[in-house]
Amino acid sequence: MEEYDDREALLPGASGSPERPKMSAISDPNRLAHRIVVLCLMCFLGFGSYFCYDNPAALQTQVQLDMKVNTASFMQLYAFYSWPNVILCFFGGFLIDRVFGIRWGTIIFSLFVCVGQVIFAAGALFNAFWLMEAGRLVFGIGGESLAVAQNTYAVSWFKGKELNLVFGLQLSMARVGSTVNMNVMGLVYSRVKDLIGTTGHSTLGVTLMIGGITCLLSLVCAFVLGYLDRRAEKILNKEQGKTGEVIKLTDVKDFSLSLWLIFLVCVCYYVAVFPFIGLGKVFFIEKFNFSPVQAGAINSVVYIISAPLSPVFGFMVDRIGKNILWVMFAVVATLGAHIMLAFTFWNPWIAMSLLGVSYSLLACALWPMVAFVVPEHQLGTAYGFMQSIQNLGLAIIAIVSGIILDTSGYLFLEVFFSACLCLAIIAVVMLYFVNLIRGGDLNLSSWERARLQKEAEHEAQRERMRRDSIIWTAFAVRVRYLSRLGAQIPKHFISHQLSLSHRSVLK
Amino acid sequence: MLSMSAGLCVAVLCALTAGLGVRGEHAEYRRRASLESVPGEDTSMNILHIRAVDNSSTIHYVWSSIGAPAVLLVYTSSPSSQLNVNWTQLTSPTPYGAITIEPASSVLYSTALLFTRIFEYQDVNNTADFSGTPEKYFYPAYDLSEFSWDDANATVNASSLTANLTGRAESHSFQNGSLTFRISAYDGPGRDKVSPRLLHNANCSKFEFLLSQVKPRGNNSRFALEMVTLEKKAGRKSMQSVRSIDDEYTPTIFEVAQLVPHTPNSSHAQGYFQWKSVAYGSTSGKREDSLPCQHYILKSLNESVEFPSVVHAFFGEDLLETYNVEAFNVSFGIADGDFYDKYNFMSWSALIGYGTPPKDSFSILVISIMGVALGLPVLLLLLGAGVVLKLKNRVYSSYEPIN
């Protein structure tokens, strides 16, 4: 409010909004067509990092043969990505809010991703595994923070519009990135092998360099997106809620109970999905007598399902609202899938498909909820924090579930995951009641949200009209001027209370 | 906050129930078990005898390394039945009747398990398809009847009820390596500490089949063990694969295989062999060293088999006329799994027993975690609904109309 007043000219009409030039739909930030362009850019912004993140998995045998490392060292490539992110995600959101702003933040993180991938590939070229690990570290610094930036962009462009759909699309793009990578990198490797003539670390290096092209693509997207965002800000006078405010680390203390519950759901849910998929292959081979190829297929079905379903669910949640109920439904369905896997011999395709569907549904309903409970200027921090503790949870639970599996087997592991999911259910139930008691808008249907938003807009418009309709006498201008200086003036001349006097409240 | 305390509750409850579970074992059925070596003339000819006695019956397990290693299982209705071995007759070309149980009338059931050959084949594509591998990839099988055996008497541990039958082939591969049957007897119910942590009771004994430091004869070698079993003509053994959802005790292994007699009109329980479908590449039985194994269908042997003398000594000359003799294989390793040469060691365990094969059930810990985990959200839902209802009522009642 203060800011608005500051920008307002002292004399009305002195600097009104300039006449907007007529623009075509594609270049008008107000229009859907333009937003779609922006959406595409946002999706490809993350494509590179998701593509390259799973490069090691796609080339596991090649990496292990060419670099002559065992599986434990190979897994270090993922660990080096994960560990720094526990802290960095948090700072990533922080840096976006405080230091770089969303645009430069995105560009810088994209640069990190690119440089990281190049170092990673160079490590293979020079046959230095430590360099590859270092590359993954740099890549990791950029990777997760880039995801935070991506989310923040999505919120700033699509909040109140197609936000759930956009989150869904971003998620499916991530999955497409992983899937394309899994299927393409092996082919690229064999092509490069044919070109060079031999296998070896240089073949691997060249292959990874080629994979790095996707990161360059993402970097280009970051630049274009930054340009478009600035342009939109100028044209729309879009408020940049992130700048100007000083956010302290202690802001975390001000996070509402609802937000913490959302974090809890997030951690408890994801630790019951990703570590399971990581350890799932052997489970399907041993318990269901699948061949390794079949087991690999069923293990990736969650990602394959979530790629096309995410945007559909995003759209659906946008239309219907009721986020908490969807989250609840998704968590319960996931629990059902885990119980099915643990206690029955039913065809695991049923359970895994259910898992895939509920996983996509949860992602579409859970992540956008953050935007409803956090003021806009803290969004980056909140999303960063969410991803940070998600990473922490995943890193810890990955280790824990490995230990559980080795000592107590899959049944116990599944029971453990079910317990995690039950904790998530408890959190959702509490979230539901907290929301109900405090009257939050997390569980409103979309038409209720639309009505509220319309009312708010209406209110704001009335406010503006009222302000415009005040006859700007010289006296009024002077009063306003004095009030700016901080001089004492009689209460009934204070302009922002004038509007209140029209309401029945003060009468 | 509430969820944290809920988590704490879960932990406390688990600890409690786990503690209860340990103390709450049923009254245990026990037998007096003993394991001893039957002294003979030649130290390489071993006969190990396990007796497990209760008030009304005795189970005899007779292990022998004369010829192919074999174990006889004899169930008698007398608590004082004795094993008699006539060594001179046993080592003669006609050993029939050299091994007897006195009184003979007390013998209710008898069977045998023979370990005849070890196959080794080259698994070129890492498919672990033992039965589908072409003949040319097989190395000459090791015939266990040609092995020479160490003196088992020195390995008998009467208090822990264990003994080892260790032997080796006249082959380069066995220069530093050996094959061992580690035999354990049990006097009560329990579970081994090391994987596969088979559940056992007083009515069974266990053997571990150990190949250690045996050099594989090529790259990608896999092994398989051939065994022969017999059953009175009225019935025959059948192979059962019991798939369990519970792998708590043997992580990642969901299959229990058992060989049980299928005898119609049988008035009493019978002998069984039971094993989990896994072998290990180390003595510690860690999961990452597991070599899952597969078993194959029983095949009837009609032509004359070269039985080790103990089998003829106990079951008589006309063995094939009164008994169904069947052979089966167990192969070690699965597709895309590790080969033997990664460890140069392999251990596989199985139970031999009388009665109903033991069956794993959920641990109390699992049941209680599931109970608490599923119960808490429901409880919270009810509680929350109550609170909300109450709050709503209060909210409405506290707002009095302004006028």
Interface residues (C-beta under 8 A of the other chain):
Chain A: L264 V282 F283 I285 E286 K287 S291 P292 A342 F343 T344 F345 L405 D406 T407 S408 G409 Y410 L411 F412 V415 F416 S418 A419 C422 L423 I425 I426 A427 V429 M430 Y432 F433 L436 I437
Chain B: L2 S3 A6 G7 V10 R243 I245 D246 D247 E248 Y249 T250 P251 T252 I253 F254 E255 K286 R287 E288 P292 I334 A335 D336 F362 L365 V366 I369 M370 A373 L374 L376 P377 L380 L381 G384 V387 V388 L391
